[in-house]
Amino acid sequence: MNTMIASAGRRTETGYFRRLVLERLHRLFVIVIVLQLIQVFKDYWWPETYAVVYVSVAAAAAIELLVSRAFALRLALQLAAVLAAVMLLAPYDWSGWPDGLKGWEAVRIFAIQNGKPLHPFFEIGAGVVLIIHYMAYLGTNKIRAIGFILMSIATLAIIDSFFPLELWTNIAWAVLAGLGWLVVLHLRQLKERHFDSWSALAERPFELAVPAIIVIGLLMLAGIAVPRAPVLLEDPYTMWLQAQNKEVPAFSGEGGYIAGGDSSDAGSSRSSKSGYGRSDTKIGGGFEFDYSPVMTVDTNQKGYWRGETKAVYTGQGWTDRRGMDTTPAAPGQDELPDEEPTLEGIQTKQVTQTFTILRKDRLPVLFGAGPISGLSEWKGVSGSAKLTWNKEEQELKFQRAATVESYTVVSDMIVIDEDKLRTTRSGGAEAPFDLAPYEQLPAVPARVAELAATIAAGSSSDYDKAKALESYLRLNYPYTNTPDVSLQKSKDIADAFLFEIKEGYCDYYSTAFVVLARSLGLPTRWVKGYAAGSNRMDEEGMRNGLGYIPDPNGAGSYTVRNADAHSWAEVYFEGVGWVPFEPTSGFTVPQPIAEGAPSPTPDVPADADGDATEETETADQAGGWSAGTWAIAGASLIVVGVAALLVRRRAWTTSVWRRVRYRGATPNQRIVREMERLLAFLGRRGLKRSQNDTLRESFLAWSGRFASLRPEFEGVLHKFESARYGGQAGGEGDLEQFTAMADKIRKSL
């Protein structure tokens, strides 16, 4: 009789519990723990990557519940779900079916065209799914499961302690999932060792499961809802530094908008997107422009929005000084502690700025036109956020990166008076702090100091020396976001930029300026933040043409994008303080200018959309046409008519036509106008641009559709960006290369 009951119980559990509870339920708990680990990367991955991974994991969980048998079938369905997530959520563009797949070469081209856009999203999503299955396979053993659970909780705890993330909720969910996982393994052991007890439990699962779920759930919800005690539950390392009134460092960056920012590994090319990143230990490499908006700034003075300063140059990049004194800061402090001296006659302008953050990322610092003197208010700041003020580096920095909706700061910007600055010296014993860290240099090659001395020869004041360095870098090194790092031989990045690579972006220029200035004995520091951004009034004025020039001191509302992330330099002058210098070609630091002093010619801002930039260029040129220009245009028609008769010399005819049509225009201007013609042609061929796509995004999509024309699409885009944003005068050779690549695109399409 007992044997019959046992047999009946065994048959009952086989249909449901063995396939779901005993075989697959622990996989769902693994998925919950893996999700907690994935959420650590939310602020560092691209939104598309995070969305693809999250949907892939959710689909994997659903398939585990719906499909009871056939692991191979479940895995195939899950990988198909990953593929669907990539095609729906990532920037994927299906090139369509070809007319016919004749031969392996046609199949290969078709596979490359439609498979390459899946990279790297599919690999990441599929990798996460495979990791889940691997950990679930290992987790059938209780010892290995406990090890994995403890390792996951410890990892989250370490990240919570030393990184700018608050993961208490994630830790609670990991603990809850771990308990559920261990319960499943206990039931397995119960079935194997005491089948009668397991059979009795299988007959009334809800009577035992529901109370247990309610009790555990209430305990976990209570734990999650309990406010975090910032001191009592702080890690010992943070408490020890706070006790000494020292800044708490955060390893491998302290948040920011896009990890990596302008700085990336020197051995990579296009390794990141532009944006404000925290890791500057290695300057170099390249990046792609990201034009997504970050924040808006309402201000009564245009400026650079400074985030941080760094003093320690390692030869490879920049690091923070350790052990600096800081004081707590909070909204309502109209006068932050400051010991800046002021030279008699030097004026300052009070500038009020309200920053509205457009993204949900955590801020490591509060940005502001330097130097900040007060914090008026903030809104939507994380409840546990702690803000500190470093009066020497003039930084408002969060102890841990915090979410912020908006805030208002006040700055006392120095009014630049070059005549007075020439009467003072850089450095000096009257400084309220030690200037030695700002004169520090590692073992830099001797040719760097020799170059600095040559550039500054003939300068009669420290200010003139700094201006000479600034002008030399701006005029002799072209700007590019993709420098050829293969030319680098020197281990020192400043030396490599000055003598080997000889091109680059702001991090190269600003680092080289600091090293050159320190070689001359000028106390100098490296500064990073954002350029001013774009003002809608300026954009509309420039679009209307008629010689409109933006006001360098203009008040207004500025939209700041990731592409505006920037770095520059500041030199300390006795009795004045830190004075900004802009060595990057194509940029001008907005700074109040004394009355009667000549104003610097502002650079035309590089518009984030691409479209407005092209329209501005065309409008400026069209607005300047005079009667003489129209006469030249009429004569050009006659020349073109004669040249058109030379049909057999088609290439020569095209060349003459272009020379006549663009007579008086620079090669850069002609490249911009040729790009407009090419875009019109592509539109007629069905390659139309989306309203929300930048020029770079459109060209990358088109090059993916036409793999054979990829070099030409990338080539014309590079030439156009260099002509429009590079800040250097292009040559006829650049124009010829552009037109040759554009002609090939036209002929192929």
N, C-alpha and C positions, 0 to 999 in steps of 0.2 A: 504493500500500500504506500509506504513512504517513498519507495522507488518510483512509483507512478506519479506521485505528486512532484517529486524532483524533476522527472522527465517533462511533465507538463510545464513546470516553471522554466525549464531550460528552453522549451519551445517558445514560450511567451517572450522571453527577453531577446531571443534571436531576431525577432521581427523588427524591433524598434531600438532597444537599448544597446545592443552590441554594435549596430551600425552607426547610431547617432551618438549616444552618450559615451560608449566605451571606445569607439574608433575615431570620432570626428569632433566631439565637443571640445576636447583640449586644443584642437587647432584654432577654434574661435578665440580661446583665451590667449593663445600665442599671437593671434592677429591684434588683439587689444594691446598687448605689451609692445609689439612692433610699432603700432600706431603712435604710442607715446614717445618712442625713440625717434620716429619720423618727424613728429611735431617740433623737435629741436631745430630742424633745418628750415622751418617755415619762413623765417626772416632772412635766410641766406640763399635759398633756392629761388629760381624764377617762379612766378606765380603759375605759369603753365606746367612746369615740372611738378610742383606740389599738387596741383589739381589732378594731373594724370595719375600720380602715385596714389592719391587718396581714393579716387574712383576705382582704380585697379584693385586696391585692397578691399574696398567695399564689395566689389563684384566677386572677388575670391571668397569672401565670407558667405555671400548669398549662394554661390554655387556649392560650397561645402554643405550648406543646409539642405539644398534641393536635390542634389545628386548623391545617392547613398552608396553606390558601388562604383567600380571601374575608375581607379585612380588616374589612369591615362586619359580617360574621357574628361574627368574634372580638370586635369591640368591643361588639356587642349582648350577647353571652354574658357578657362581663366586667362590663358595667353591670348585667346581671341578677344576677350574683354579688354585686355591691355591695349591691343591693337586698335580696337574701336575707340577707346579713351584718347589715344594719341591723335587719331584722325579727327575727333570731335573737339578736343580741348586744346591741342597744340597747334602752332601755326603750320598746318599741313596743307599742301596744295596738290590735289590729284591732277596729274598731267593728261589723263584720259587714255583710252585704249588706242593703240596704234592701228593703222590700216591693216597691217598684217605682221605676224611674227615669223619672218622667214629667216631661218638660220639662227645659230647660237649668238651671233653678234647682236642681232635685233633684240633677242630675249635679254641679253646682258644690259643693253642700253635701257630697255624698258624697266628692268629691275632696278638699275641705278637711279633712274629719274624718279621712280615712285618709292624707292626704299630709302634713299639718302635723307629725305626730309623727316623720316621717323627718328633719326639720330639726334640727341641721345635719349629721347624720351622713352622709346620702347625698351631700350636696354635697362634703364633705371627701373621702370615699372615691372618688367619681367624679372629683373634681379630681386626686387623686393618679394615678389610672389614665390620665387624659388627659395629664398632665405626662409620664408614662413614655413614652407614644406620641410626644409631641412631641419629647422629647429623643432618642428612638430615630430619629426621622425626621431630626433635625439631625445625628445621630451617624453617618450614612452617609458623611460626609466626614471624612477623617482629621484635618484641622486643627481642625474644630469639635469632634470627639470629644476630642482632646487638651486643648482649652480647657475643655470641660466636666469632664473628669477632674481636671485641675489645680485648677479652681475648687472642685470638691467636696472635694478633699483639703485645700485651703487653708482652706475654710470649717470643716471639722472640726478642723483644727489650731488655728485662731483660737479656736473655742469651747472646745477643750480647754485652751488657755492662760489664757483670761480668764474662763471661766465655771466653776461648781462641778460640772464633769462630767469624767470620765476616759474619753476616746474613743480611746485607743491601739488597742484591738481594732477599732473601727469604721474607723479610718484604714487599718489593715492589710488589712481586707476590701475597702475601696475601692480600694486599690492593686492587690490581686489581681484584682478585677473589671475594673479599667482595663487591666491587662495582657492579660486575656482578650479584652476589647473590641478592643484594637489588633491582636491576632493575627487576629481575624475580618476586620478591615479589610485586613490584609496579605494574607490569602488571597483576598479580593476582587480586590485589585490584581494578585496573581499570576495569577488566572484571566483577567483582562482583557489583561494584557501578555505572559504566557508560558503559553499554554493547554496546551502540551505538558507543561510541568513540573507544572502544576496537575492534568492528567489522570493523570500518573504518581503524584502524591501521593494522588489520590482512590482509586487502586487499593489502597493499603495505609495507610489513615488511622490505624489503631490502633498500628502500629509506630512512628509519629512522635508521635502525640498522647499515648499512655500515659506514655512516659518524661518528656515535657515536663510533663504534669500532676503526676507524682510529684515531680519536681525543684522545680517552683514551689510545690507544696503543702507540701513539707518545709521550704522556706525560709520560707514565710509562717507555718507553725506554730511554727517556731523563733523567728521575730520576735515572734509574739504571746506565746509562753511566757517570753521573757526578762524578768526583773524590771525594773521601771522605776527608773532611777537618779534620785532626786528632785532632786539638785543639778546633776549634770553635764548632764542633759537638760532642766532647767527653762528656761522662757522668760526672756530677758534682763530683762524688766520685773519679774518676780517676784524674780529674783536681786538686782536693784538695790535693791528695797524691803527684802528680807531683810537685805541687807548693812547697811542703815541701822536695822535693828531696828524697822521700821514694819509696820503692818498691811497685808496685801495685799487691796485692794478687789476685788470681783467685780462687773462691770457688769450692770445690769438684773436685780439680785437674785442671791442666793446660795443658791438652793434653797428648801426649805420644802415644806410639805405641799400647799398649793394655791396656785398663783401668783395673786397679786392679794389674797388674804386678805380682810380687812375693808376694805381700801382699794381704790378703783377710780377710774376716770376720773370727774371731777366732772360730766361731761356725760352720763353714762350712768345707766341705772336697771336694777337687778337684773342688773348686768353680770358678776357673779362669784358663786361660792359661798363661804360662810364657811370660814375656815381660816387657818393661819399662813403669811403671805406675806412676802416681803422688801422689795418695792418700796412705799415710803411717800412717794414724792416728791409724790404728789397724794392728798390726803384728800378723800373725798366719794363721791357716787354711792350705790348700793344693792347689796344682795347677797341671796342666798337661803341659808337655813340648810341646812347639810350635817351630818347627825347621825352620820356614819360614825366609829367609834372610831379614835383615833390612838395612845394609849398608856395604860398603867395606872401609878399611882404608889402605892407602899406607903410610908407616912410615919407618924411619931409626932406630927405637927402639920399640920392642914389649912392650906393656903396657896395663894397665887397662884404659878404656875410661870413665873418670869420668864425671858425669852429674851435680850432686848437692850434697851439704852437708846439714845436718840438725843437730841442736844442742839441741832442746827442747824434752826431753824424758818425756812422760806423764804416764808411767807405762803400757800403752796399745800400744803405738807406737810412731811415730815421727811427729813433726810439725816444720814449719819454724819460725825463729825469725822475728818479725815485726819491721818496722821502721828503717831498716838498710840503711846506705848511699850507693847510687849507682851513677855511672857516665855513660853518654851515650857512646856507643861503636859502631864502624863502621869498615868495612874492610879497610885495609891500616894502621891500628894502630900496628906497630911493637913492641911497648913497652907500654903495658897497665899499668896503675898506680899500684904500688906495694910497700909495705913497709917491705918485708920479710928480716930479717937480715940473715947473713951468717957467721957461725963460721969459724974462720981461719983454713984453711986446708980442709974444706968440699968442694967437687967438685960438679959441676952440669954438665949435658949433655944436649945440645940443641937438641931437637927432633922436626922434622917437620912432620906433619901429614896432609894428604888430605883425607877428608871424602866424599864419594859419597853415597848419600841416594838412596836406591833402592825402597822405598815405597813412596806413595803420602801423608802419614800422616804428620800432622803438628808437628814440633819440639818445645818443650817448652824451650830447652836449646841447646847450642852448646857443643858437647862432645869433650873431649881432654884428653891426658895424663897429669896428674896434676904435678905441677901447670902450667896453661896456662900463657904465657907471652906476646903473640901477636896474632892478627888476620890479616892474610895476605890478603885473598880475599874470596869472596863467589860468587856463581852463582845461578840464579833461585830463588831468595828470594822474598817473597811477597812484593809488592810495598809499603804497609803501615807498614811493620814490623819495630819495634823499639827494639833495642838491648841495654841492660844495663850491666855494669860490676860491680860486687861486689868484691872489692879487699880483704875484710876480708874472705869471703867464697870462693873466687876465682872461681866465677861462671859467665859465659856469658849466660844471661837469656833474652829471649824475653818477652817484656811486655805482648804480646799475642802470643800464639803459631803460628808459621809461617811455610809455606812450604819452603823447601830448596832443591836445587839439589846437590850442593857440596860446600865445603868450606875448607880452609887451615888454620891451627893454628900452632903456635910454642910454645913449652913447655920447661921449664928449669927443668928437672927431677934431683932430688938429687941422687948423687952416694952414695950408702949405704956403709959406713965404720963403722963397728960395734965397732972397737977400739975407734974411736973418739966419737961415740955416747955414749959410756959408760962413757966418761969424762964430759959429760954435764948432766943437769937435766931437767926433764919434767917441763914445766911451767916457772916460774921466772918473776921477776919484769921488765925485759928488753923487754917483749913482746910489740909490737907496738899497741896492742888493748887489751881490757879487756878479760881475760880468764875465768872469773867467769861463763858465760853461758855454757862453756864447762866442767865445774865441777859440774853442777846442777844435782840433783837427787830428785825425789819425795820420798815419804815415802816407801822405798824399805824394804822388810823383812830383819831382822838382819842377817839371815843365809847367805845372799848373800855377805855381807861385811866380814863375818867370813870365807867364802870360799875363797874370794879374798886374805885375809891375809894369809891363809894357803898355797895357791898356790905360793904366792910371798915370803914366808919365805925363807931366805937364799940368796935372790937376793941382790947383792951389789950395783946395780945401777937402776935408773928408767927404762933404756932401758931393762935390764935383767928382771925386773918385768913384763914389757909389753910382752916380748918374752915368759916368763913363762905362762902368761895367754893365749897367742896365742897357745902354744903347748898343754896346758891342754885341751882346747876346741877341737882342731883338733884330739887329741888322744882318748878322752873319750866319744865323742858323735857321733853316726853314722849319715850319711847324708841320707835324704829321702825327696822326694817332697810331700809325703802324711803322715805327722806325725799323730799319734793317739792323737787328741786333746781332746778326752774323758777323758784322764788322767789328764787334767788341772783342778786344784782346786784353785790355787792362782790367784788373780786378776792381779798381775804383770806378764807380759809375760816373762821377763828375768828370774824371779824366777821360773816360771812354767817350762821353758825350762831346767833350770839347775837341778831341783830337782824332777820334775814330768813327763814331756813328755820325756825328755832325748834323743830326736832325732829331726831332722828338716833340714831346708835348710838355705841358706845364711842369710836371715833376722833374723833368730833365733840366729845364731852364732855371727853375727856382733853386734846385739843389746846386747846380753849377754856380749860380750867383752867390749863394751863401758861402760855398767853398772858396771862391775867388775873393770875396770880401773879407773873410776871415784870414786869408793869406796876406792881406794888407793890414791886418790888425784891427779891422772894424767889427765890433760886436754885432752879430747878425743872427737872426733866428728864422726858421722855416715855418711857414704859416699855411694852413689848409682850411678850406671852407667851400664857399660858392661864389661865383661871379654874380653880378647884379641881377641877371635874368632879363626877361623881355617885358617891355611896357607897351600895352596895347595902343596908347596914344602915339608913342614913337613909331610903332609898326604901321599905323594908319597914315601918319605923316610921311614916312618914307615910301609907302606904297603910292601915295598921291604924287610923289616926286617934287618937282619945282625947287630942287636944292635944299630940301628939308634936312636939318642936322639936329640930332637929339641933344638935349641939354645935359651936359655931363654932371650937373648938380641937381637934375630934375627930381622933384617930388612926384609921387604917384604910387600905383600898385604894380608890382613886378611879379611875374610868374617865373619861378625858379624850377629848372628841370634837372634831371640827373646829368644831362650833358653839360650843365653849368658847373659841375664840381671842378674845383680849381685849387691851385697852390701858388703862393707868391712868397715874398721875403720882407723882413722888417729890419732896419738898422737902428741902433740906439744912439741918440745924440744927447749930449749932456745938457740938462736943463730943459729938454724938450720931451724926451721919451722915445717911443718906438715910431719910426716913420716908415710907411710902406713903400716898396719899390716893385715894379712890374717888369720883369725881364723877358716874359714870354711874348714872342712875336704875334701881333694881331690883337693884343689885349691892352687896355689902359685902365689903371686903377682909378675909380671915381673918388675924388677927394676934394673937399672945399678948398678953393684957391683964394688967396688974399686979393682984395680989390686993387685993380691996376696991374696985377701980374698977368702975364700971358697965359691963357687957358690951353691945355693940351688938346690936340685934335682928337676927337673921340673916334674909336674904331666902330665900324658898322657892326652891330651885334649879329652874331650867327643865329639866325632864327631856327627854332627847334623843328618847325614843320617842313622846311625845305621849300614848299610852294611859295610862301610869302617872300622868302629870300630871292627866288628867281623873279617874282613879280617886281620886287623892289629894284633889282638891278635893271630890269627893262624899263621901268618907269623913270628912273634917274636918267637913263640915256635918252629916252624919248623926250623927256621934258627939256633937255638941253639943245635940241635941234634948232639951228638958226637958219636964216635965209641962205647963207652960203652953203650950209649943209644940204638944203633942199636942191640947190643948184648942182652940187656935186652928184646928188642922187639922180637928177635928170640926165646929166652927162653920162652917168654910169649905165643908164638904160641903152644909150646908143652903143656904148662899148660892148655891152652884153649881146645886143642884136648882131653885131659883126662877129663876135666870138661864137655865137650859136651856129653860124654857117660852117664852122670848122667841125663838122660832125665826126670826122675820123680822128680828131684829136680831142676825144672826149675828156680825158683826164686833165689835159691842159686847159680846156674850156672851163671845167669845174673849178680848177685852181684860180683862174683869172676872175671868174664870177665871185668867188669868195673874197678875193683880195679887194675887188672893187666895192662889194657890198659892205664890207666891214672896214673900209678905209677910215683911218683915224681912231679906231678902237684898239685897245691893247689885246694881246693874245688871251689874257684871262677873261676879258669881256667877251671876246669872240667865242671862247669855249662855253661860257654861260649861255650865250644866244644859240649856239649850235645845239646845246643840250635841250633848249626849248623846242627847237625844230625836231630833234630826235623824239622827244616825248609826244609831240603832235603826231608824228609818223606812227609810233607804237600804238597810240590811241586808235588810229585808223585801222590798224591791223588787229584790233581786239584786245590789246594789252592795256587795259584801262586801270588807272590807279584808284584805290579806295580813298574815301575822304580822310580816313583815320590813319592811313599808311604814310610813313615818311618815304623820301626818295630812296633811301638805302634799303628799306624793307621791300619796296616794290621791285627794285633791281635784283635783290637776292632771290625773290620769288620767281622772277622771270628767268634768271640764270639757272634755277632749279628745273624749270620746264624745258629749257633748251640747253642741254648739257654741252653740246658742241660749241655753243656761243658763250659759255661761262667766262672764258678769259676776256672776251670783248665787253660783256656787260660789266664785269668787275673793273676792267680797265677804264672805260668811259666814266664810271662812277668815281673812281679814284682821281682821275684828272679833273673832273668837275669840282669835287670837294677841295682839292688842292687850289684850284683857281678861285673858288668862291670864299673859302674859309682859311686858306693857308697863310695869308698875309704877306706872301712873297710874289714878286713879279715873275710871271711865267714867260717862257720863250716861244719862238716860232716852232721849235722842235716839239714842244708839248702840244701845241695846236695841231700840228701835222699828225702826231700819233693819235690824238683824239678823233680827228676827222677820218683817219684810216679805219679805226675800229668802228666808228659810227657807220661808215659806208658798208663795211662788211655785214653789220647787223641788218641794214636796209636790204642788201642784196639777198641775204639768207632768208629774210621774212617776206 
